[in-house]
Amino acid sequence: MPEFDLVTLYNNIYYFPFGDRVSLLAHMRKFIRPGGFLLLTTCCKGGNLGMEVLNLWGAATATGGRLPTVAQMREQLAEAGYGNVESIGLIPGDRFFAFRAYPSI
């Protein structure tokens, strides 16, 4: 299986049902080399009107899921086997975040 220093999920976690995200994130861990990390970006609950419409879409579809809160995303990453999870606000005053997470050893 190939391994990488950096694995990214860019603004697409809401395409996966909330209950399936931990297993997805755990699977992604298999592609990360020792010392590498996952970089995940996503809109989070409580953002601008466009983000709230995206949250409504996720809630209304059978194949998607609601936007996470920052705390929920951190919890799901920890549950999937990541430690040292850092959340970084990317747009001042809005709820678009990057999460840098290192696989636990």
Secondary structure as the mmCIF struct_conf table of DSSP 4:
data_model
#
loop_
_struct_conf.conf_type_id
_struct_conf.id
_struct_conf.beg_label_comp_id
_struct_conf.beg_label_asym_id
_struct_conf.beg_label_seq_id
_struct_conf.end_label_comp_id
_struct_conf.end_label_asym_id
_struct_conf.end_label_seq_id
STRN STRN1 PHE A 4 TYR A 10
BEND BEND1 ASN A 11 ASN A 11
HELX_RH_3T_P HELX_RH_3T_P1 ILE A 13 TYR A 15
BEND BEND2 PHE A 16 PHE A 16
HELX_RH_3T_P HELX_RH_3T_P2 PHE A 18 ASP A 20
HELX_RH_AL_P HELX_RH_AL_P1 ARG A 21 ARG A 29
TURN_TY1_P TURN_TY1_P1 LYS A 30 PHE A 31
STRN STRN2 ILE A 32 CYS A 43
TURN_TY1_P TURN_TY1_P2 LYS A 45 GLY A 46
HELX_RH_AL_P HELX_RH_AL_P2 LEU A 49 ALA A 60
BEND BEND3 ALA A 62 THR A 63
HELX_LH_PP_P HELX_LH_PP_P1 ARG A 66 THR A 69
HELX_RH_AL_P HELX_RH_AL_P3 VAL A 70 GLU A 79
TURN_TY1_P TURN_TY1_P3 ALA A 80 GLY A 81
STRN STRN3 TYR A 82 GLY A 89
BEND BEND4 ILE A 91 ILE A 91
TURN_TY1_P TURN_TY1_P4 PRO A 92 GLY A 93
BEND BEND5 ASP A 94 ASP A 94
STRN STRN4 PHE A 96 PRO A 103
HELX_LH_PP_P HELX_LH_PP_P2 SER A 104 SER A 104
#
